[in-house]
Structure formats: C-alpha cells, structure tokens
Amino acid sequence: MLIIHKQDIGNLLLFDYLSSLHTVREKLRLLETKYHSSWEVFVDHLHASHEENMQQWDDYIEWKAYLR
C-alpha cells in the first residue's frame, strides 16, 4: 500500500507553483532585455509607433499574458 501524506502533497504543489513563477519571471526578464525597457515604456512606444510591427505585437500579447 502506498501512503501519501498531506505535507508531501503540499510540498509538491508549492514546488510546482514556484517552478511556474520562476518560468514567468524569466520570460518577463527576457522580454525586458529584448526591448531594453519596462512594460510601460514598451507599450507607450508600441502605441506611438506609426509602423506596424507584427513581432512587437506578438510580444505585446505574450508580455501582457505573463504579467497576468
């Protein structure tokens, strides 16, 4: 018989959460590094630009999702 303790499940859930948090923070850091700016500056620049850059709009959607 396999016995699983509540503490073990809690630890597993905590490790899973921390892993996801680390992944999200790393993605945010990569986007900030890519554009050499914060989210706010990036959005202002994107909306002020007269040229449409699909890669920037794709990154905008991804960045916004990671912030949520």
N, CA, C and O atoms as CSV, one atom per row, in Angstrom:
chain,resi,resn,atom,element,x,y,z
A,1,MET,N,N,0.841,-1.172,0.000
A,1,MET,CA,C,0.000,0.000,0.000
A,1,MET,C,C,0.892,1.243,0.000
A,1,MET,O,O,1.890,1.312,0.718
A,2,LEU,N,N,0.517,2.195,-0.801
A,2,LEU,CA,C,1.247,3.459,-0.907
A,2,LEU,C,C,0.584,4.488,-0.005
A,2,LEU,O,O,-0.625,4.708,-0.082
A,3,ILE,N,N,1.380,5.116,0.849
A,3,ILE,CA,C,0.852,6.140,1.746
A,3,ILE,C,C,1.398,7.500,1.315
A,3,ILE,O,O,2.608,7.687,1.187
A,4,ILE,N,N,0.492,8.434,1.097
A,4,ILE,CA,C,0.873,9.788,0.712
A,4,ILE,C,C,0.389,10.734,1.805
A,4,ILE,O,O,-0.793,10.754,2.151
A,5,HIS,N,N,1.308,11.504,2.333
A,5,HIS,CA,C,0.986,12.424,3.410
A,5,HIS,C,C,0.560,13.783,2.853
A,5,HIS,O,O,1.009,14.196,1.783
A,6,LYS,N,N,-0.303,14.464,3.585
A,6,LYS,CA,C,-0.764,15.790,3.171
A,6,LYS,C,C,0.406,16.742,2.972
A,6,LYS,O,O,0.396,17.544,2.038
A,7,GLN,N,N,1.394,16.666,3.821
A,7,GLN,CA,C,2.555,17.548,3.724
A,7,GLN,C,C,3.301,17.323,2.413
A,7,GLN,O,O,3.795,18.273,1.805
A,8,ASP,N,N,3.382,16.063,1.976
A,8,ASP,CA,C,4.044,15.757,0.712
A,8,ASP,C,C,3.292,16.375,-0.467
A,8,ASP,O,O,3.905,16.898,-1.397
A,9,ILE,N,N,1.972,16.312,-0.420
A,9,ILE,CA,C,1.162,16.922,-1.481
A,9,ILE,C,C,1.320,18.432,-1.455
A,9,ILE,O,O,1.453,19.070,-2.499
A,10,GLY,N,N,1.305,19.003,-0.252
A,10,GLY,CA,C,1.510,20.447,-0.118
A,10,GLY,C,C,2.860,20.875,-0.668
A,10,GLY,O,O,2.959,21.895,-1.350
A,11,ASN,N,N,3.895,20.105,-0.376
A,11,ASN,CA,C,5.234,20.420,-0.890
A,11,ASN,C,C,5.269,20.326,-2.413
A,11,ASN,O,O,5.868,21.171,-3.078
A,12,LEU,N,N,4.632,19.306,-2.955
A,12,LEU,CA,C,4.595,19.148,-4.408
A,12,LEU,C,C,3.885,20.330,-5.064
A,12,LEU,O,O,4.359,20.850,-6.075
A,13,LEU,N,N,2.770,20.754,-4.509
A,13,LEU,CA,C,2.034,21.896,-5.053
A,13,LEU,C,C,2.848,23.183,-4.932
A,13,LEU,O,O,2.840,24.014,-5.840
A,14,LEU,N,N,3.549,23.344,-3.813
A,14,LEU,CA,C,4.397,24.519,-3.633
A,14,LEU,C,C,5.522,24.531,-4.646
A,14,LEU,O,O,5.790,25.568,-5.253
A,15,PHE,N,N,6.191,23.400,-4.844
A,15,PHE,CA,C,7.282,23.327,-5.815
A,15,PHE,C,C,6.783,23.591,-7.232
A,15,PHE,O,O,7.463,24.243,-8.024
A,16,ASP,N,N,5.598,23.085,-7.546
A,16,ASP,CA,C,5.016,23.324,-8.869
A,16,ASP,C,C,4.728,24.812,-9.070
A,16,ASP,O,O,5.002,25.368,-10.133
A,17,TYR,N,N,4.174,25.447,-8.041
A,17,TYR,CA,C,3.889,26.881,-8.108
A,17,TYR,C,C,5.174,27.688,-8.266
A,17,TYR,O,O,5.247,28.593,-9.097
A,18,LEU,N,N,6.182,27.360,-7.470
A,18,LEU,CA,C,7.451,28.097,-7.538
A,18,LEU,C,C,8.133,27.907,-8.889
A,18,LEU,O,O,8.762,28.832,-9.403
A,19,SER,N,N,8.014,26.737,-9.452
A,19,SER,CA,C,8.573,26.481,-10.783
A,19,SER,C,C,7.869,27.336,-11.832
A,19,SER,O,O,8.517,27.925,-12.696
A,20,SER,N,N,6.560,27.402,-11.755
A,20,SER,CA,C,5.793,28.231,-12.703
A,20,SER,C,C,6.125,29.706,-12.522
A,20,SER,O,O,6.270,30.440,-13.500
A,21,LEU,N,N,6.244,30.131,-11.289
A,21,LEU,CA,C,6.592,31.525,-11.005
A,21,LEU,C,C,7.966,31.865,-11.569
A,21,LEU,O,O,8.156,32.936,-12.146
A,22,HIS,N,N,8.906,30.971,-11.404
A,22,HIS,CA,C,10.254,31.192,-11.937
A,22,HIS,C,C,10.205,31.305,-13.461
A,22,HIS,O,O,10.859,32.173,-14.039
A,23,THR,N,N,9.443,30.442,-14.104
A,23,THR,CA,C,9.326,30.473,-15.572
A,23,THR,C,C,8.748,31.801,-16.044
A,23,THR,O,O,9.247,32.391,-17.002
A,24,VAL,N,N,7.701,32.271,-15.379
A,24,VAL,CA,C,7.062,33.531,-15.757
A,24,VAL,C,C,8.031,34.697,-15.556
A,24,VAL,O,O,8.154,35.560,-16.425
A,25,ARG,N,N,8.713,34.723,-14.420
A,25,ARG,CA,C,9.669,35.805,-14.159
A,25,ARG,C,C,10.799,35.809,-15.176
A,25,ARG,O,O,11.263,36.871,-15.591
A,26,GLU,N,N,11.236,34.634,-15.574
A,26,GLU,CA,C,12.305,34.545,-16.572
A,26,GLU,C,C,11.820,35.053,-17.927
A,26,GLU,O,O,12.552,35.760,-18.620
A,27,LYS,N,N,10.606,34.703,-18.308
A,27,LYS,CA,C,10.039,35.198,-19.577
A,27,LYS,C,C,9.924,36.721,-19.549
A,27,LYS,O,O,10.244,37.385,-20.535
A,28,LEU,N,N,9.468,37.278,-18.426
A,28,LEU,CA,C,9.361,38.734,-18.299
A,28,LEU,C,C,10.740,39.392,-18.399
A,28,LEU,O,O,10.898,40.428,-19.046
A,29,ARG,N,N,11.728,38.782,-17.755
A,29,ARG,CA,C,13.086,39.323,-17.803
A,29,ARG,C,C,13.626,39.293,-19.236
A,29,ARG,O,O,14.280,40.241,-19.671
A,30,LEU,N,N,13.357,38.224,-19.960
A,30,LEU,CA,C,13.817,38.120,-21.343
A,30,LEU,C,C,13.175,39.190,-22.236
A,30,LEU,O,O,13.839,39.770,-23.096
A,31,LEU,N,N,11.893,39.440,-22.026
A,31,LEU,CA,C,11.223,40.476,-22.820
A,31,LEU,C,C,11.757,41.866,-22.471
A,31,LEU,O,O,11.948,42.693,-23.362
A,32,GLU,N,N,11.995,42.128,-21.204
A,32,GLU,CA,C,12.578,43.417,-20.804
A,32,GLU,C,C,13.970,43.589,-21.397
A,32,GLU,O,O,14.335,44.685,-21.823
A,33,THR,N,N,14.737,42.523,-21.423
A,33,THR,CA,C,16.082,42.568,-22.005
A,33,THR,C,C,16.004,42.758,-23.524
A,33,THR,O,O,16.776,43.526,-24.097
A,34,LYS,N,N,15.090,42.069,-24.156
A,34,LYS,CA,C,14.951,42.154,-25.616
A,34,LYS,C,C,14.656,43.582,-26.065
A,34,LYS,O,O,15.209,44.049,-27.060
A,35,TYR,N,N,13.788,44.270,-25.335
A,35,TYR,CA,C,13.375,45.614,-25.723
A,35,TYR,C,C,14.062,46.712,-24.901
A,35,TYR,O,O,13.787,47.898,-25.081
A,36,HIS,N,N,14.941,46.306,-24.014
A,36,HIS,CA,C,15.678,47.279,-23.185
A,36,HIS,C,C,14.736,48.282,-22.539
A,36,HIS,O,O,15.021,49.479,-22.499
A,37,SER,N,N,13.612,47.786,-22.036
A,37,SER,CA,C,12.635,48.689,-21.422
A,37,SER,C,C,11.688,47.924,-20.518
A,37,SER,O,O,11.635,46.694,-20.516
A,38,SER,N,N,10.956,48.691,-19.762
A,38,SER,CA,C,9.910,48.117,-18.926
A,38,SER,C,C,8.647,47.937,-19.772
A,38,SER,O,O,8.580,48.385,-20.917
A,39,TRP,N,N,7.664,47.281,-19.191
A,39,TRP,CA,C,6.378,47.067,-19.860
A,39,TRP,C,C,5.748,48.402,-20.265
A,39,TRP,O,O,5.295,48.561,-21.399
A,40,GLU,N,N,5.721,49.357,-19.337
A,40,GLU,CA,C,5.068,50.634,-19.579
A,40,GLU,C,C,5.716,51.382,-20.748
A,40,GLU,O,O,5.016,51.920,-21.606
A,41,VAL,N,N,7.033,51.413,-20.780
A,41,VAL,CA,C,7.756,52.101,-21.860
A,41,VAL,C,C,7.520,51.378,-23.184
A,41,VAL,O,O,7.316,52.020,-24.215
A,42,PHE,N,N,7.546,50.060,-23.159
A,42,PHE,CA,C,7.309,49.275,-24.365
A,42,PHE,C,C,5.925,49.558,-24.947
A,42,PHE,O,O,5.782,49.761,-26.152
A,43,VAL,N,N,4.908,49.570,-24.083
A,43,VAL,CA,C,3.532,49.808,-24.548
A,43,VAL,C,C,3.396,51.215,-25.117
A,43,VAL,O,O,2.776,51.403,-26.164
A,44,ASP,N,N,3.966,52.200,-24.439
A,44,ASP,CA,C,3.915,53.573,-24.946
A,44,ASP,C,C,4.562,53.676,-26.316
A,44,ASP,O,O,4.023,54.318,-27.218
A,45,HIS,N,N,5.712,53.047,-26.472
A,45,HIS,CA,C,6.419,53.073,-27.760
A,45,HIS,C,C,5.608,52.350,-28.837
A,45,HIS,O,O,5.517,52.823,-29.970
A,46,LEU,N,N,5.031,51.227,-28.489
A,46,LEU,CA,C,4.261,50.440,-29.448
A,46,LEU,C,C,3.044,51.218,-29.951
A,46,LEU,O,O,2.756,51.224,-31.147
A,47,HIS,N,N,2.340,51.867,-29.041
A,47,HIS,CA,C,1.146,52.615,-29.431
A,47,HIS,C,C,1.482,53.914,-30.162
A,47,HIS,O,O,0.676,54.407,-30.952
A,48,ALA,N,N,2.657,54.466,-29.907
A,48,ALA,CA,C,3.053,55.713,-30.562
A,48,ALA,C,C,3.644,55.482,-31.950
A,48,ALA,O,O,3.725,56.407,-32.757
A,49,SER,N,N,4.051,54.256,-32.220
A,49,SER,CA,C,4.704,53.948,-33.496
A,49,SER,C,C,3.694,54.025,-34.641
A,49,SER,O,O,2.547,53.599,-34.507
A,50,HIS,N,N,4.140,54.571,-35.753
A,50,HIS,CA,C,3.280,54.676,-36.934
A,50,HIS,C,C,3.431,53.465,-37.846
A,50,HIS,O,O,2.636,53.269,-38.765
A,51,GLU,N,N,4.458,52.650,-37.589
A,51,GLU,CA,C,4.667,51.439,-38.369
A,51,GLU,C,C,4.180,50.238,-37.564
A,51,GLU,O,O,4.409,50.152,-36.357
A,52,GLU,N,N,3.514,49.325,-38.237
A,52,GLU,CA,C,3.019,48.141,-37.555
A,52,GLU,C,C,4.072,47.041,-37.624
A,52,GLU,O,O,4.489,46.625,-38.705
A,53,ASN,N,N,4.486,46.584,-36.464
A,53,ASN,CA,C,5.487,45.530,-36.368
A,53,ASN,C,C,4.818,44.324,-35.715
A,53,ASN,O,O,4.529,44.334,-34.518
A,54,MET,N,N,4.581,43.299,-36.503
A,54,MET,CA,C,3.840,42.140,-36.008
A,54,MET,C,C,4.583,41.405,-34.891
A,54,MET,O,O,3.952,40.880,-33.974
A,55,GLN,N,N,5.921,41.363,-34.959
A,55,GLN,CA,C,6.697,40.707,-33.905
A,55,GLN,C,C,6.503,41.438,-32.577
A,55,GLN,O,O,6.363,40.805,-31.530
A,56,GLN,N,N,6.495,42.760,-32.622
A,56,GLN,CA,C,6.283,43.522,-31.396
A,56,GLN,C,C,4.870,43.306,-30.856
A,56,GLN,O,O,4.677,43.212,-29.644
A,57,TRP,N,N,3.890,43.227,-31.742
A,57,TRP,CA,C,2.520,42.986,-31.279
A,57,TRP,C,C,2.379,41.582,-30.702
A,57,TRP,O,O,1.654,41.386,-29.727
A,58,ASP,N,N,3.062,40.607,-31.290
A,58,ASP,CA,C,3.059,39.256,-30.727
A,58,ASP,C,C,3.691,39.260,-29.331
A,58,ASP,O,O,3.175,38.641,-28.401
A,59,ASP,N,N,4.818,39.970,-29.203
A,59,ASP,CA,C,5.473,40.077,-27.903
A,59,ASP,C,C,4.604,40.838,-26.910
A,59,ASP,O,O,4.604,40.530,-25.718
A,60,TYR,N,N,3.869,41.823,-27.393
A,60,TYR,CA,C,2.940,42.572,-26.536
A,60,TYR,C,C,1.908,41.634,-25.924
A,60,TYR,O,O,1.652,41.685,-24.721
A,61,ILE,N,N,1.319,40.782,-26.748
A,61,ILE,CA,C,0.297,39.842,-26.277
A,61,ILE,C,C,0.912,38.861,-25.269
A,61,ILE,O,O,0.329,38.589,-24.219
A,62,GLU,N,N,2.083,38.341,-25.599
A,62,GLU,CA,C,2.751,37.389,-24.704
A,62,GLU,C,C,3.120,38.059,-23.378
A,62,GLU,O,O,2.897,37.496,-22.306
A,63,TRP,N,N,3.687,39.267,-23.463
A,63,TRP,CA,C,4.122,40.008,-22.277
A,63,TRP,C,C,2.929,40.296,-21.362
A,63,TRP,O,O,2.994,40.110,-20.147
A,64,LYS,N,N,1.845,40.752,-21.981
A,64,LYS,CA,C,0.633,41.060,-21.217
A,64,LYS,C,C,0.103,39.815,-20.512
A,64,LYS,O,O,-0.336,39.886,-19.364
A,65,ALA,N,N,0.143,38.687,-21.194
A,65,ALA,CA,C,-0.329,37.438,-20.596
A,65,ALA,C,C,0.546,37.025,-19.414
A,65,ALA,O,O,0.030,36.580,-18.389
A,66,TYR,N,N,1.849,37.167,-19.547
A,66,TYR,CA,C,2.747,36.802,-18.445
A,66,TYR,C,C,2.567,37.740,-17.253
A,66,TYR,O,O,2.733,37.317,-16.110
A,67,LEU,N,N,2.237,38.980,-17.496
A,67,LEU,CA,C,2.004,39.894,-16.384
A,67,LEU,C,C,0.761,39.511,-15.584
A,67,LEU,O,O,0.686,39.760,-14.381
A,68,ARG,N,N,-0.189,38.918,-16.247
A,68,ARG,CA,C,-1.409,38.491,-15.549
A,68,ARG,C,C,-1.138,37.241,-14.772
A,68,ARG,O,O,-2.036,36.718,-14.112
